[in-house]
Amino acid sequence: MSVEKITARILQEAQDEAAALKAKAEAERDAMLQKAKDEAAMQTLTMQQKAQTDALLLKERRKSVAELEARKLRLSAKQEMIETAFDEAAEQLVHMDQEEYKKFLLSLLAPYYKQVGEIVLNERDKKNLERKLMAELTESPMVVAEDTANIKGGFILRQGCVSINASVEKLLEQVKKDITVQIAETLFS
């Protein structure tokens, strides 16, 4: 075999081997690129899904907060309506006909009729009703106090160190505790 043929053969084998190495390197490069693209696509998909999930959670959270705020506002409005109803009831009590109001006060005093004590009225009631009350309480040891109380109506019964608060405000507060649930059910059902 001639040197030229041997050289040509070595050259051909080298070229074939170089082509095979090049093809293998290109295949590995393509595989690595494809793997990187697949991973990037997977990460993109994962991030998109997470973003959608986060967006849904945020939307639900905002909706829950909005619903809670709406409930608070409704409850506040209902409580305000109930409060207004009790304020109006207090006004009606203290502005009822004087004779009816006197009977109302006497009915509140009835359990204490035989007891010693001072009836403390507000300034208006002391001025308008003191004589009328004392006329009704002639057989009772109770008297109308000289001082007045800062109350809308009703009275405070002082018996030594003990005071019984039968003011309109206190009476309605007691009633409110007892019937607020019933009022709410009636007004808002």
DRENPA-3360 file (N, C-alpha, C; in nm, 2 decimals, always signed):
BEGIN
1 = MSVEKITA = +0.08/-0.11/+0.00/+0.00/+0.00/+0.00/+0.09/+0.12/+0.00 ~ +0.05/+0.22/-0.07/+0.14/+0.33/-0.08/+0.11/+0.43/+0.03 ~ +0.21/+0.51/+0.05/+0.20/+0.61/+0.16/+0.08/+0.70/+0.13 ~ +0.05/+0.73/+0.01/-0.06/+0.82/-0.02/-0.19/+0.75/+0.02 ~ -0.20/+0.63/+0.00/-0.32/+0.56/+0.03/-0.34/+0.55/+0.18 ~ -0.22/+0.52/+0.25/-0.23/+0.51/+0.40/-0.26/+0.65/+0.46 ~ -0.20/+0.75/+0.40/-0.23/+0.89/+0.45/-0.37/+0.92/+0.42 ~ -0.42/+0.89/+0.30/-0.56/+0.91/+0.27/-0.66/+0.84/+0.36;
9 = RILQEAQD = -0.62/+0.71/+0.39/-0.70/+0.63/+0.48/-0.70/+0.69/+0.62 ~ -0.58/+0.73/+0.68/-0.57/+0.79/+0.81/-0.65/+0.92/+0.81 ~ -0.64/+0.99/+0.71/-0.71/+1.12/+0.70/-0.86/+1.10/+0.69 ~ -0.90/+0.99/+0.62/-1.04/+0.96/+0.61/-1.10/+0.91/+0.75 ~ -1.02/+0.83/+0.81/-1.06/+0.78/+0.95/-1.07/+0.90/+1.05 ~ -0.97/+0.99/+1.04/-0.97/+1.11/+1.13/-1.09/+1.19/+1.10 ~ -1.12/+1.21/+0.97/-1.24/+1.29/+0.93/-1.37/+1.22/+0.98 ~ -1.38/+1.09/+0.96/-1.49/+1.01/+1.00/-1.51/+1.03/+1.16;
17 = EAAALKAK = -1.40/+1.01/+1.23/-1.40/+1.02/+1.37/-1.44/+1.16/+1.42 ~ -1.39/+1.26/+1.35/-1.42/+1.40/+1.38/-1.57/+1.43/+1.35 ~ -1.62/+1.37/+1.24/-1.76/+1.39/+1.21/-1.84/+1.32/+1.31 ~ -1.80/+1.20/+1.36/-1.88/+1.13/+1.46/-1.88/+1.20/+1.59 ~ -1.76/+1.26/+1.63/-1.75/+1.33/+1.75/-1.83/+1.46/+1.75 ~ -1.83/+1.52/+1.62/-1.91/+1.65/+1.60/-2.05/+1.61/+1.61 ~ -2.10/+1.50/+1.55/-2.24/+1.47/+1.56/-2.28/+1.43/+1.70 ~ -2.19/+1.36/+1.77/-2.22/+1.33/+1.91/-2.23/+1.45/+2.00;
25 = AEAERDAM = -2.14/+1.55/+1.98/-2.14/+1.67/+2.05/-2.27/+1.75/+2.02 ~ -2.30/+1.76/+1.89/-2.42/+1.83/+1.85/-2.55/+1.76/+1.91 ~ -2.55/+1.63/+1.91/-2.66/+1.56/+1.97/-2.67/+1.59/+2.12 ~ -2.56/+1.59/+2.19/-2.55/+1.62/+2.33/-2.60/+1.76/+2.36 ~ -2.55/+1.85/+2.27/-2.59/+1.99/+2.28/-2.74/+2.01/+2.26 ~ -2.79/+1.94/+2.16/-2.93/+1.95/+2.13/-3.01/+1.89/+2.25 ~ -2.97/+1.78/+2.30/-3.03/+1.72/+2.42/-3.03/+1.81/+2.54 ~ -2.92/+1.87/+2.56/-2.91/+1.97/+2.68/-3.00/+2.09/+2.65;
33 = LQKAKDEA = -3.00/+2.14/+2.53/-3.09/+2.25/+2.50/-3.23/+2.22/+2.52 ~ -3.27/+2.10/+2.47/-3.41/+2.05/+2.48/-3.44/+2.03/+2.63 ~ -3.35/+1.98/+2.71/-3.37/+1.96/+2.85/-3.39/+2.09/+2.92 ~ -3.31/+2.19/+2.88/-3.32/+2.33/+2.94/-3.45/+2.39/+2.90 ~ -3.49/+2.37/+2.77/-3.62/+2.43/+2.72/-3.73/+2.36/+2.80 ~ -3.73/+2.23/+2.82/-3.83/+2.16/+2.89/-3.84/+2.20/+3.03 ~ -3.72/+2.22/+3.10/-3.72/+2.27/+3.24/-3.78/+2.41/+3.25 ~ -3.74/+2.49/+3.15/-3.79/+2.63/+3.15/-3.94/+2.63/+3.13;
41 = AMQTLTMQ = -3.99/+2.55/+3.04/-4.13/+2.54/+3.01/-4.20/+2.49/+3.14 ~ -4.14/+2.39/+3.20/-4.20/+2.34/+3.32/-4.21/+2.44/+3.44 ~ -4.09/+2.52/+3.45/-4.09/+2.62/+3.55/-4.19/+2.73/+3.52 ~ -4.20/+2.77/+3.39/-4.30/+2.87/+3.35/-4.44/+2.82/+3.38 ~ -4.47/+2.70/+3.35/-4.60/+2.64/+3.38/-4.63/+2.64/+3.53 ~ -4.53/+2.60/+3.60/-4.54/+2.59/+3.75/-4.56/+2.74/+3.80 ~ -4.49/+2.83/+3.75/-4.50/+2.97/+3.80/-4.64/+3.03/+3.76 ~ -4.68/+2.99/+3.64/-4.82/+3.04/+3.60/-4.93/+2.98/+3.68;
49 = QKAQTDAL = -4.91/+2.85/+3.71/-5.01/+2.78/+3.80/-5.01/+2.84/+3.94 ~ -4.89/+2.87/+3.99/-4.88/+2.93/+4.12/-4.93/+3.07/+4.12 ~ -4.91/+3.15/+4.01/-4.96/+3.28/+4.00/-5.11/+3.28/+4.00 ~ -5.17/+3.18/+3.92/-5.32/+3.17/+3.92/-5.37/+3.13/+4.06 ~ -5.31/+3.03/+4.12/-5.35/+2.99/+4.25/-5.34/+3.11/+4.35 ~ -5.23/+3.18/+4.35/-5.21/+3.30/+4.44/-5.32/+3.40/+4.41 ~ -5.35/+3.42/+4.28/-5.45/+3.52/+4.24/-5.58/+3.48/+4.29 ~ -5.62/+3.35/+4.28/-5.75/+3.30/+4.33/-5.75/+3.32/+4.48;
57 = LLKERRKS = -5.64/+3.28/+4.55/-5.64/+3.30/+4.69/-5.66/+3.44/+4.74 ~ -5.59/+3.53/+4.67/-5.60/+3.67/+4.70/-5.74/+3.72/+4.67 ~ -5.80/+3.68/+4.56/-5.94/+3.72/+4.53/-6.03/+3.67/+4.64 ~ -6.02/+3.54/+4.68/-6.10/+3.48/+4.78/-6.08/+3.56/+4.91 ~ -5.96/+3.59/+4.95/-5.93/+3.66/+5.07/-6.00/+3.80/+5.07 ~ -5.98/+3.87/+4.95/-6.04/+4.00/+4.94/-6.20/+3.99/+4.95 ~ -6.25/+3.89/+4.89/-6.39/+3.87/+4.89/-6.44/+3.84/+5.04 ~ -6.36/+3.76/+5.11/-6.40/+3.73/+5.25/-6.39/+3.85/+5.33;
65 = VAELEARK = -6.28/+3.93/+5.31/-6.27/+4.06/+5.39/-6.39/+4.15/+5.35 ~ -6.42/+4.16/+5.23/-6.53/+4.25/+5.19/-6.67/+4.20/+5.25 ~ -6.69/+4.07/+5.25/-6.81/+4.01/+5.31/-6.81/+4.04/+5.46 ~ -6.69/+4.02/+5.52/-6.69/+4.05/+5.67/-6.72/+4.20/+5.70 ~ -6.66/+4.29/+5.62/-6.69/+4.43/+5.63/-6.83/+4.46/+5.61 ~ -6.89/+4.40/+5.51/-7.04/+4.42/+5.48/-7.12/+4.37/+5.60 ~ -7.08/+4.25/+5.66/-7.15/+4.20/+5.78/-7.14/+4.30/+5.89 ~ -7.02/+4.35/+5.91/-7.00/+4.45/+6.02/-7.08/+4.57/+6.00;
73 = LRLSAKQE = -7.09/+4.62/+5.88/-7.17/+4.74/+5.85/-7.32/+4.71/+5.87 ~ -7.37/+4.59/+5.83/-7.51/+4.56/+5.85/-7.53/+4.55/+6.00 ~ -7.44/+4.48/+6.07/-7.46/+4.47/+6.22/-7.46/+4.60/+6.29 ~ -7.37/+4.69/+6.25/-7.36/+4.82/+6.30/-7.49/+4.90/+6.28 ~ -7.54/+4.89/+6.15/-7.67/+4.96/+6.12/-7.79/+4.90/+6.20 ~ -7.79/+4.77/+6.22/-7.90/+4.70/+6.30/-7.89/+4.75/+6.44 ~ -7.76/+4.75/+6.50/-7.75/+4.80/+6.64/-7.79/+4.94/+6.65 ~ -7.75/+5.02/+6.55/-7.79/+5.16/+6.56/-7.95/+5.18/+6.55;
81 = MIETAFDE = -8.01/+5.09/+6.47/-8.16/+5.10/+6.47/-8.22/+5.06/+6.60 ~ -8.16/+4.95/+6.66/-8.21/+4.91/+6.80/-8.19/+5.02/+6.90 ~ -8.07/+5.08/+6.89/-8.04/+5.19/+6.99/-8.14/+5.30/+6.97 ~ -8.16/+5.34/+6.84/-8.26/+5.44/+6.81/-8.40/+5.41/+6.87 ~ -8.44/+5.28/+6.85/-8.57/+5.24/+6.90/-8.58/+5.26/+7.06 ~ -8.47/+5.22/+7.13/-8.47/+5.24/+7.27/-8.46/+5.39/+7.31 ~ -8.39/+5.47/+7.24/-8.39/+5.61/+7.26/-8.53/+5.67/+7.25 ~ -8.59/+5.63/+7.14/-8.73/+5.68/+7.12/-8.83/+5.63/+7.23;
89 = AAEQLVHM = -8.81/+5.51/+7.27/-8.89/+5.46/+7.39/-8.87/+5.54/+7.51 ~ -8.74/+5.58/+7.54/-8.71/+5.66/+7.66/-8.78/+5.80/+7.64 ~ -8.77/+5.85/+7.52/-8.83/+5.98/+7.50/-8.99/+5.97/+7.52 ~ -9.05/+5.87/+7.47/-9.19/+5.85/+7.49/-9.23/+5.83/+7.63 ~ -9.14/+5.76/+7.71/-9.17/+5.74/+7.85/-9.17/+5.87/+7.93 ~ -9.06/+5.95/+7.90/-9.05/+6.08/+7.98/-9.14/+6.19/+7.93 ~ -9.20/+6.17/+7.81/-9.29/+6.28/+7.76/-9.43/+6.23/+7.76 ~ -9.46/+6.12/+7.83/-9.60/+6.08/+7.83/-9.69/+6.17/+7.91;
97 = DQEEYKKF = -9.81/+6.16/+7.90/-9.91/+6.24/+7.98/-9.86/+6.24/+8.13 ~ -9.87/+6.36/+8.19/-9.82/+6.37/+8.33/-9.88/+6.27/+8.43 ~ -10.01/+6.25/+8.41/-10.09/+6.16/+8.50/-10.04/+6.02/+8.48 ~ -10.02/+5.98/+8.36/-9.98/+5.84/+8.32/-9.83/+5.83/+8.37 ~ -9.75/+5.93/+8.36/-9.61/+5.92/+8.40/-9.61/+5.90/+8.55 ~ -9.69/+5.98/+8.62/-9.70/+5.97/+8.77/-9.74/+5.82/+8.81 ~ -9.83/+5.76/+8.74/-9.87/+5.63/+8.77/-9.76/+5.53/+8.74 ~ -9.68/+5.56/+8.63/-9.57/+5.48/+8.60/-9.47/+5.48/+8.71;
105 = LLSLLAPY = -9.44/+5.60/+8.76/-9.34/+5.62/+8.88/-9.39/+5.55/+9.00 ~ -9.52/+5.56/+9.03/-9.58/+5.49/+9.15/-9.57/+5.34/+9.14 ~ -9.59/+5.29/+9.01/-9.58/+5.14/+9.00/-9.44/+5.10/+9.02 ~ -9.34/+5.18/+8.99/-9.20/+5.15/+9.01/-9.17/+5.15/+9.16 ~ -9.23/+5.25/+9.23/-9.21/+5.27/+9.37/-9.28/+5.16/+9.46 ~ -9.39/+5.10/+9.41/-9.47/+5.01/+9.48/-9.40/+4.91/+9.56 ~ -9.29/+4.84/+9.51/-9.23/+4.74/+9.59/-9.16/+4.80/+9.72 ~ -9.13/+4.92/+9.72/-9.06/+4.99/+9.83/-9.15/+5.08/+9.91;
113 = YKQVGEIV = -9.28/+5.07/+9.89/-9.37/+5.16/+9.95/-9.36/+5.17/+10.11 ~ -9.33/+5.06/+10.17/-9.33/+5.06/+10.32/-9.19/+5.09/+10.37 ~ -9.09/+5.11/+10.28/-8.95/+5.13/+10.33/-8.92/+5.28/+10.34 ~ -8.82/+5.31/+10.42/-8.78/+5.44/+10.44/-8.68/+5.47/+10.33 ~ -8.69/+5.59/+10.27/-8.60/+5.62/+10.16/-8.63/+5.76/+10.10 ~ -8.53/+5.81/+10.02/-8.55/+5.93/+9.95/-8.56/+5.91/+9.80 ~ -8.66/+5.97/+9.74/-8.68/+5.95/+9.60/-8.61/+6.07/+9.53 ~ -8.51/+6.04/+9.45/-8.43/+6.14/+9.38/-8.48/+6.15/+9.24;
121 = LNERDKKN = -8.54/+6.26/+9.20/-8.60/+6.28/+9.07/-8.50/+6.37/+8.99 ~ -8.53/+6.38/+8.86/-8.46/+6.48/+8.78/-8.52/+6.61/+8.81 ~ -8.46/+6.72/+8.76/-8.51/+6.85/+8.79/-8.65/+6.88/+8.74 ~ -8.68/+6.84/+8.62/-8.81/+6.86/+8.56/-8.92/+6.78/+8.64 ~ -8.90/+6.66/+8.67/-9.00/+6.58/+8.75/-9.01/+6.63/+8.89 ~ -8.90/+6.68/+8.95/-8.91/+6.73/+9.09/-9.01/+6.85/+9.09 ~ -8.99/+6.94/+8.99/-9.07/+7.06/+8.97/-9.22/+7.03/+8.95 ~ -9.24/+6.93/+8.85/-9.38/+6.90/+8.81/-9.45/+6.80/+8.89;
129 = LERKLMAE = -9.38/+6.71/+8.96/-9.45/+6.59/+9.02/-9.43/+6.58/+9.17 ~ -9.34/+6.66/+9.23/-9.31/+6.63/+9.37/-9.43/+6.63/+9.46 ~ -9.52/+6.73/+9.45/-9.64/+6.74/+9.53/-9.73/+6.63/+9.50 ~ -9.75/+6.60/+9.37/-9.84/+6.49/+9.33/-9.80/+6.35/+9.39 ~ -9.67/+6.33/+9.38/-9.61/+6.20/+9.43/-9.63/+6.20/+9.58 ~ -9.60/+6.30/+9.65/-9.61/+6.30/+9.80/-9.76/+6.29/+9.84 ~ -9.85/+6.34/+9.76/-9.99/+6.32/+9.79/-10.03/+6.17/+9.78 ~ -9.97/+6.10/+9.69/-10.00/+5.96/+9.67/-9.92/+5.87/+9.78;
137 = LTESPMVV = -9.82/+5.93/+9.83/-9.73/+5.85/+9.92/-9.75/+5.89/+10.07 ~ -9.87/+5.94/+10.10/-9.89/+5.99/+10.24/-9.87/+5.89/+10.35 ~ -9.90/+5.76/+10.32/-9.88/+5.66/+10.42/-9.75/+5.59/+10.41 ~ -9.66/+5.63/+10.32/-9.53/+5.57/+10.30/-9.42/+5.66/+10.37 ~ -9.32/+5.60/+10.43/-9.21/+5.68/+10.50/-9.12/+5.74/+10.39 ~ -9.14/+5.72/+10.27/-9.05/+5.78/+10.16/-9.08/+5.93/+10.15 ~ -8.97/+6.00/+10.11/-8.99/+6.14/+10.08/-8.91/+6.17/+9.95 ~ -8.95/+6.29/+9.89/-8.87/+6.33/+9.77/-8.75/+6.41/+9.82;
145 = AEDTANIK = -8.64/+6.37/+9.77/-8.51/+6.43/+9.81/-8.50/+6.58/+9.77 ~ -8.42/+6.65/+9.84/-8.40/+6.79/+9.80/-8.32/+6.81/+9.68 ~ -8.22/+6.72/+9.66/-8.13/+6.73/+9.54/-8.20/+6.66/+9.42 ~ -8.14/+6.67/+9.31/-8.19/+6.61/+9.18/-8.08/+6.52/+9.12 ~ -8.13/+6.43/+9.03/-8.03/+6.34/+8.96/-8.03/+6.38/+8.82 ~ -7.91/+6.36/+8.76/-7.90/+6.38/+8.62/-7.94/+6.26/+8.54 ~ -8.07/+6.24/+8.53/-8.13/+6.13/+8.46/-8.24/+6.18/+8.37 ~ -8.28/+6.11/+8.27/-8.39/+6.15/+8.18/-8.52/+6.14/+8.25;
153 = GGFILRQG = -8.54/+6.04/+8.33/-8.67/+6.02/+8.39/-8.66/+5.91/+8.49 ~ -8.77/+5.87/+8.55/-8.77/+5.77/+8.66/-8.72/+5.83/+8.79 ~ -8.65/+5.75/+8.87/-8.60/+5.80/+8.99/-8.48/+5.71/+9.04 ~ -8.41/+5.76/+9.14/-8.31/+5.68/+9.22/-8.36/+5.68/+9.36 ~ -8.38/+5.57/+9.42/-8.43/+5.55/+9.55/-8.31/+5.53/+9.64 ~ -8.28/+5.63/+9.73/-8.17/+5.63/+9.83/-8.22/+5.57/+9.96 ~ -8.16/+5.47/+10.01/-8.19/+5.41/+10.14/-8.06/+5.40/+10.22 ~ -8.02/+5.51/+10.28/-7.90/+5.51/+10.35/-7.78/+5.50/+10.25;
161 = CVSINASV = -7.70/+5.40/+10.27/-7.58/+5.38/+10.18/-7.62/+5.31/+10.05 ~ -7.74/+5.26/+10.04/-7.78/+5.18/+9.92/-7.87/+5.27/+9.83 ~ -7.84/+5.26/+9.70/-7.92/+5.34/+9.60/-7.98/+5.24/+9.50 ~ -8.11/+5.25/+9.47/-8.17/+5.17/+9.37/-8.20/+5.26/+9.25 ~ -8.13/+5.22/+9.14/-8.14/+5.31/+9.02/-8.26/+5.26/+8.94 ~ -8.37/+5.34/+8.94/-8.49/+5.31/+8.86/-8.51/+5.42/+8.76 ~ -8.40/+5.47/+8.71/-8.40/+5.57/+8.61/-8.45/+5.51/+8.48 ~ -8.51/+5.59/+8.39/-8.56/+5.54/+8.26/-8.44/+5.47/+8.19;
169 = EKLLEQVK = -8.33/+5.53/+8.19/-8.21/+5.48/+8.12/-8.17/+5.34/+8.17 ~ -8.17/+5.32/+8.31/-8.13/+5.20/+8.37/-8.24/+5.09/+8.34 ~ -8.37/+5.13/+8.35/-8.48/+5.04/+8.32/-8.47/+4.99/+8.18 ~ -8.45/+5.08/+8.08/-8.44/+5.04/+7.94/-8.32/+4.96/+7.91 ~ -8.21/+4.99/+7.98/-8.09/+4.91/+7.97/-8.11/+4.76/+8.01 ~ -8.18/+4.74/+8.12/-8.22/+4.61/+8.16/-8.31/+4.54/+8.06 ~ -8.41/+4.61/+8.01/-8.50/+4.56/+7.91/-8.42/+4.52/+7.79 ~ -8.33/+4.61/+7.75/-8.25/+4.59/+7.63/-8.17/+4.46/+7.64;
177 = KDITVQIA = -8.11/+4.44/+7.75/-8.04/+4.31/+7.77/-8.13/+4.19/+7.75 ~ -8.25/+4.20/+7.80/-8.34/+4.09/+7.80/-8.40/+4.06/+7.66 ~ -8.42/+4.17/+7.58/-8.50/+4.15/+7.46/-8.43/+4.19/+7.33 ~ -8.30/+4.22/+7.34/-8.23/+4.27/+7.22/-8.24/+4.16/+7.11 ~ -8.22/+4.03/+7.14/-8.22/+3.93/+7.05/-8.36/+3.91/+6.98 ~ -8.46/+3.92/+7.06/-8.60/+3.92/+7.01/-8.63/+4.03/+6.92 ~ -8.58/+4.15/+6.96/-8.60/+4.27/+6.87/-8.53/+4.25/+6.74 ~ -8.41/+4.21/+6.74/-8.33/+4.19/+6.62/-8.40/+4.09/+6.53;
185 = ETLFS = -8.45/+3.98/+6.59/-8.52/+3.88/+6.51/-8.64/+3.94/+6.45 ~ -8.72/+4.02/+6.52/-8.84/+4.08/+6.47/-8.81/+4.18/+6.36 ~ -8.71/+4.26/+6.39/-8.68/+4.37/+6.29/-8.62/+4.32/+6.16 ~ -8.54/+4.22/+6.17/-8.45/+4.18/+6.06/-8.47/+4.04/+6.00 ~ -8.58/+3.98/+6.04/-8.61/+3.85/+5.98/-8.71/+3.86/+5.87;
% end
